[in-house]
Amino acid sequence: MNHRLTLDLGDYAATRTPWDDPGWQRQALDWAGRAVAGAGLREDTARRRGVRVRPWSVLVRFPLEGGAGAWFKANPPASAFEAGLGEALARWVPEHVLHPYAVDAERGWSLWPDGGTVFADLLNAPGTPDPRAWDEPLRQYATMQRALIPYADKAEALGVPSVRAAALPETYERMVGRCTALDVQERTQLLARMGQVTDWCAELASFGVPDSLDHSDLHEAQIFAPGAAHPDRYAFFDWGDAVVGHPFSSLLVNARAVRRRYGPDVLPRLRDAYLEPWTGDGHSAAELRRAVSLACRLGAVSRAGSWGRLFPEAGTGPGDGADVARWLRELFAEPPL
């Protein structure tokens, strides 16, 4: 059966991805179609499948009878771990994530239910946005990270990149050395600051907060709001940028997104909401806040790595793009918290 498609290439029409290969398209859509049927779902063939192609993923929405949808996702090889990680998270922290219908971990393919209302849609609704709306999702996210501490090694075994503090200086040095978007002078200047990076990592490790899973791109469009089935639950999704490292680094992207929406004055309040589940472990409030500042600064290294995880066909090799260089420079800017 030939299904009608609506194709969204965004600003990347000239970027090559596996979607440009008819053979890949056919295999991926056949797999997803079988997964839809295998989950006991019925596709609404009167409606179009929606395809969203980006250098970092291919998404296909399968419309289902009754108005709902199922989402197929294909990751690049360097973030193919997301499929297996998503399946594992559904076992490890089932109350905080979506549960996939099907996963092909080797190919980085997965099929997901529709999670309902995205948190961003609530924040963008008419009316004065209230920064207190972030309090509960941040508490729940921190609670999830604490629950994931025992699974950090298992997440790495699934292919999730490691940016633990002990190895982070070496990771930084490697990224700077291979980033062709940096000229020779800037690369030399950044490498000359290796000692500073090493000191920050040592200080962060000294607080003794265990490593966990860091979403690494936590913002309002990566969270599903509570719905009828789960009236008090926020669900966290889109784990293709995830790393194993200091959990507090998750606040880097989050703080930048919140600052754009509300201004900088609300950030201390939201930081403290995130830190609530981390209190009671013998750390003072001052120590936890200092750890947040260091982790947010050092989180720029994992963000640089995320931009290297594109489809090889996209024409940007791991670690050589302008966005990688931008985040490496960000390491030495004042952190948002």
C-alpha positions as CSV (number, residue, x, y, z in Angstrom):
1,M,0.0,0.0,0.0
2,N,1.3,3.4,-0.9
3,H,0.9,5.8,2.0
4,R,0.7,9.6,1.5
5,L,3.4,11.6,3.3
6,T,3.8,15.2,4.5
7,L,7.5,16.0,4.5
8,D,9.1,18.6,6.8
9,L,12.7,19.3,6.1
10,G,12.9,22.5,8.1
11,D,16.0,24.5,7.2
12,Y,17.9,21.4,6.1
13,A,16.6,20.7,2.6
14,A,20.2,20.6,1.3
15,T,21.4,18.3,4.1
16,R,21.7,14.6,3.2
17,T,20.2,12.0,5.6
18,P,19.2,8.3,5.2
19,W,15.7,9.5,4.2
20,D,17.3,10.4,0.8
21,D,17.9,6.7,0.2
22,P,14.7,5.0,-1.1
23,G,15.9,1.6,0.1
24,W,16.4,2.9,3.6
25,Q,13.0,4.6,3.6
26,R,11.3,1.4,2.6
27,Q,13.1,-0.7,5.2
28,A,12.4,1.8,8.0
29,L,8.8,2.3,7.2
30,D,8.2,-1.4,6.8
31,W,9.7,-2.0,10.2
32,A,7.7,0.7,11.8
33,G,4.5,-0.5,10.1
34,R,5.0,-4.0,11.4
35,A,5.7,-2.5,14.9
36,V,2.5,-0.6,14.8
37,A,0.5,-3.7,13.9
38,G,2.5,-5.8,16.5
39,A,1.4,-3.3,19.2
40,G,-2.2,-4.0,18.4
41,L,-2.7,-0.5,16.8
42,R,-4.5,0.3,13.6
43,E,-3.1,3.0,11.3
44,D,-5.6,5.4,9.9
45,T,-4.7,5.2,6.2
46,A,-7.0,8.0,5.3
47,R,-4.6,10.5,6.9
48,R,-1.1,11.3,5.9
49,R,2.0,10.1,7.7
50,G,4.0,13.1,8.9
51,V,7.8,12.9,8.2
52,R,10.3,15.3,10.0
53,V,13.8,15.1,8.8
54,R,16.7,16.7,10.6
55,P,20.5,16.0,10.6
56,W,20.1,14.4,14.1
57,S,17.0,12.3,13.6
58,V,14.2,11.1,11.2
59,L,10.7,11.1,12.8
60,V,7.6,9.7,11.2
61,R,4.2,10.1,12.8
62,F,1.8,7.2,12.0
63,P,-1.8,8.4,12.4
64,L,-3.9,5.9,14.2
65,E,-7.6,5.2,14.2
66,G,-9.3,7.2,16.9
67,G,-7.1,10.2,16.4
68,A,-4.0,9.3,18.2
69,G,-0.5,8.7,16.7
70,A,2.6,6.6,17.0
71,W,6.1,8.0,16.4
72,F,8.9,6.2,14.6
73,K,12.4,7.6,15.3
74,A,15.7,6.8,13.6
75,N,18.9,8.0,15.3
76,P,22.3,8.5,13.7
77,P,24.9,5.8,14.5
78,A,26.5,8.0,17.3
79,S,23.2,8.4,19.1
80,A,21.7,5.1,18.2
81,F,21.9,4.2,21.9
82,E,18.7,6.2,22.4
83,A,16.5,3.3,21.2
84,G,18.0,0.8,23.8
85,L,18.2,3.5,26.5
86,G,14.5,4.3,26.0
87,E,13.7,0.6,26.5
88,A,15.9,0.4,29.6
89,L,14.5,3.6,31.1
90,A,11.0,2.2,30.8
91,R,12.2,-0.6,33.2
92,W,14.4,1.5,35.5
93,V,12.2,4.6,36.0
94,P,8.8,3.6,34.4
95,E,6.9,6.4,36.2
96,H,9.1,9.2,34.5
97,V,9.3,8.2,30.8
98,L,7.3,6.9,27.9
99,H,7.3,3.2,27.2
100,P,8.3,2.3,23.6
101,Y,6.1,0.0,21.5
102,A,9.1,-1.5,19.8
103,V,12.9,-1.1,19.6
104,D,15.6,-2.1,17.2
105,A,18.7,-1.2,19.3
106,E,21.2,-2.2,16.7
107,R,19.8,0.1,14.0
108,G,18.8,2.8,16.4
109,W,15.1,2.6,15.5
110,S,12.2,2.9,17.9
111,L,8.4,3.3,17.9
112,W,6.8,5.4,20.6
113,P,3.3,6.3,21.8
114,D,2.0,9.9,21.6
115,G,2.9,11.4,25.0
116,G,0.1,14.0,25.0
117,T,0.6,17.7,25.7
118,V,4.1,19.0,25.5
119,F,5.1,21.2,28.5
120,A,6.0,24.0,26.0
121,D,2.4,24.2,24.8
122,L,1.3,24.9,28.3
123,L,3.9,27.6,28.8
124,N,3.0,29.2,25.4
125,A,-0.8,29.3,26.2
126,P,-2.4,32.7,26.5
127,G,-1.9,34.5,29.8
128,T,1.1,35.6,31.8
129,P,3.6,32.7,32.0
130,D,4.4,31.7,35.5
131,P,7.9,30.5,36.3
132,R,6.6,28.5,39.2
133,A,5.3,26.0,36.6
134,W,8.8,24.7,36.3
135,D,9.1,23.8,40.0
136,E,7.4,20.4,39.9
137,P,8.9,19.1,36.6
138,L,12.4,20.0,37.9
139,R,11.7,18.2,41.2
140,Q,10.5,15.1,39.3
141,Y,13.5,15.2,37.0
142,A,15.9,15.4,39.9
143,T,14.1,12.5,41.6
144,M,14.4,10.4,38.4
145,Q,18.2,11.2,38.2
146,R,18.6,10.0,41.8
147,A,16.8,6.8,41.0
148,L,19.1,6.3,38.0
149,I,22.4,6.5,39.9
150,P,22.7,2.7,40.3
151,Y,22.2,2.4,36.5
152,A,25.0,4.7,35.3
153,D,27.3,1.9,34.3
154,K,24.5,0.0,32.6
155,A,23.6,3.2,30.6
156,E,27.2,3.4,29.5
157,A,27.1,-0.2,28.4
158,L,24.2,0.7,26.2
159,G,26.4,3.2,24.4
160,V,25.5,6.4,26.3
161,P,28.6,8.6,26.1
162,S,30.6,9.1,29.3
163,V,31.5,12.6,30.4
164,R,32.3,11.9,34.0
165,A,34.4,14.5,35.7
166,A,37.5,12.3,36.0
167,A,37.7,11.9,32.2
168,L,36.3,15.2,31.2
169,P,39.6,17.1,30.8
170,E,40.8,14.5,28.3
171,T,37.5,14.7,26.4
172,Y,37.8,18.5,26.3
173,E,41.4,18.2,25.0
174,R,40.3,15.7,22.3
175,M,37.4,17.8,21.1
176,V,39.5,21.0,20.9
177,G,42.2,19.2,19.0
178,R,39.9,17.9,16.3
179,C,37.5,20.8,15.9
180,T,38.3,22.3,12.5
181,A,36.0,25.2,13.1
182,L,38.6,26.6,15.5
183,D,41.6,28.3,14.0
184,V,45.1,27.4,15.1
185,Q,45.4,30.4,17.5
186,E,42.0,29.8,19.2
187,R,42.8,26.1,19.5
188,T,46.1,26.9,21.2
189,Q,44.4,29.3,23.6
190,L,41.7,26.8,24.6
191,L,44.3,24.1,25.1
192,A,46.3,26.4,27.3
193,R,43.4,26.5,29.7
194,M,43.5,22.7,30.3
195,G,44.7,23.3,33.9
196,Q,41.6,25.4,34.7
197,V,39.3,22.7,33.3
198,T,41.1,20.1,35.4
199,D,40.7,22.2,38.5
200,W,37.0,22.7,38.0
201,C,36.5,19.0,37.4
202,A,38.4,18.1,40.6
203,E,36.4,20.6,42.7
204,L,33.1,19.3,41.3
205,A,34.1,15.7,42.1
206,S,35.1,16.7,45.6
207,F,31.5,17.3,46.6
208,G,30.8,13.6,46.1
209,V,27.5,13.8,44.2
210,P,27.3,10.5,42.3
211,D,27.2,10.4,38.5
212,S,23.9,9.7,36.8
213,L,22.1,10.2,33.5
214,D,22.1,13.7,32.2
215,H,19.5,14.4,29.5
216,S,21.8,17.2,28.3
217,D,19.1,19.1,26.4
218,L,16.4,19.5,29.0
219,H,13.9,22.2,28.0
220,E,10.2,22.7,27.8
221,A,9.9,20.9,24.4
222,Q,11.4,17.7,25.9
223,I,8.8,17.2,28.6
224,F,5.2,15.9,28.4
225,A,2.8,17.6,30.8
226,P,0.5,15.6,33.1
227,G,-2.6,14.2,31.4
228,A,-5.8,12.3,32.2
229,A,-3.9,9.0,32.5
230,H,-1.1,10.4,34.7
231,P,-2.5,13.6,36.3
232,D,0.6,14.3,38.4
233,R,3.4,13.0,36.2
234,Y,5.8,14.8,33.9
235,A,7.4,12.5,31.4
236,F,10.9,13.2,30.0
237,F,11.7,12.2,26.4
238,D,14.1,12.7,23.5
239,W,17.3,11.2,25.0
240,G,19.5,11.3,21.9
241,D,21.8,13.9,23.6
242,A,22.1,12.0,26.9
243,V,25.4,11.4,28.6
244,V,26.5,9.8,31.8
245,G,28.1,12.4,34.0
246,H,27.4,14.9,36.7
247,P,23.6,15.1,37.1
248,F,23.6,18.8,37.8
249,S,24.8,19.6,34.2
250,S,21.2,19.1,33.1
251,L,20.5,22.6,34.4
252,L,22.8,24.3,31.7
253,V,20.3,24.1,28.8
254,N,17.4,24.3,31.1
255,A,18.6,27.5,32.8
256,R,19.3,29.1,29.4
257,A,15.8,28.3,28.2
258,V,14.1,29.6,31.4
259,R,16.2,32.8,31.3
260,R,15.1,33.5,27.7
261,R,11.5,33.1,28.7
262,Y,11.4,34.8,32.2
263,G,14.7,36.6,32.7
264,P,17.6,35.8,35.0
265,D,15.9,36.7,38.3
266,V,13.9,33.4,38.4
267,L,16.9,31.1,38.1
268,P,17.9,30.8,41.8
269,R,14.3,29.8,42.6
270,L,14.3,27.1,40.0
271,R,17.8,25.9,40.9
272,D,16.6,25.4,44.4
273,A,13.5,23.5,43.3
274,Y,15.8,21.1,41.4
275,L,18.1,20.7,44.4
276,E,15.3,19.8,46.8
277,P,15.6,16.0,46.1
278,W,19.3,16.2,46.5
279,T,19.3,17.7,50.1
280,G,19.7,15.4,53.1
281,D,22.9,13.7,51.8
282,G,25.2,15.7,54.1
283,H,25.7,18.6,51.6
284,S,25.2,22.1,52.6
285,A,23.0,24.4,50.5
286,A,26.2,26.4,49.6
287,E,28.0,23.2,48.4
288,L,25.1,22.1,46.3
289,R,24.8,25.6,44.7
290,R,28.5,25.7,44.0
291,A,28.3,22.2,42.4
292,V,25.5,23.4,40.2
293,S,27.6,26.3,39.0
294,L,30.5,24.1,38.2
295,A,28.4,21.4,36.5
296,C,26.6,24.0,34.4
297,R,29.9,25.3,33.2
298,L,31.4,21.9,32.5
299,G,28.2,20.8,30.8
300,A,29.3,22.8,27.8
301,V,31.6,19.9,26.9
302,S,28.8,17.4,26.6
303,R,26.8,19.9,24.6
304,A,29.8,20.2,22.2
305,G,29.8,16.4,21.9
306,S,26.1,16.3,21.1
307,W,26.6,18.4,18.0
308,G,29.0,15.8,16.7
309,R,26.3,13.1,16.7
310,L,24.8,13.8,13.3
311,F,24.1,11.4,10.4
312,P,27.3,10.8,8.5
313,E,25.4,11.8,5.3
314,A,24.8,15.2,6.8
315,G,28.3,16.2,5.8
316,T,29.5,17.3,9.2
317,G,31.9,14.9,10.8
318,P,31.9,14.3,14.6
319,G,33.4,17.3,16.4
320,D,34.3,19.5,13.5
321,G,31.3,22.0,13.3
322,A,30.7,25.6,14.2
323,D,28.2,24.5,17.0
324,V,30.9,22.3,18.5
325,A,33.3,25.3,18.6
326,R,30.5,27.6,20.1
327,W,30.0,25.2,23.0
328,L,33.7,24.8,23.6
329,R,34.0,28.6,23.9
330,E,30.9,28.6,26.2
331,L,32.9,26.6,28.8
332,F,34.7,29.8,29.7
333,A,31.7,32.1,29.8
334,E,29.9,32.9,33.1
335,P,27.5,30.0,33.7
336,P,23.8,30.9,34.1
337,L,23.7,29.6,37.7
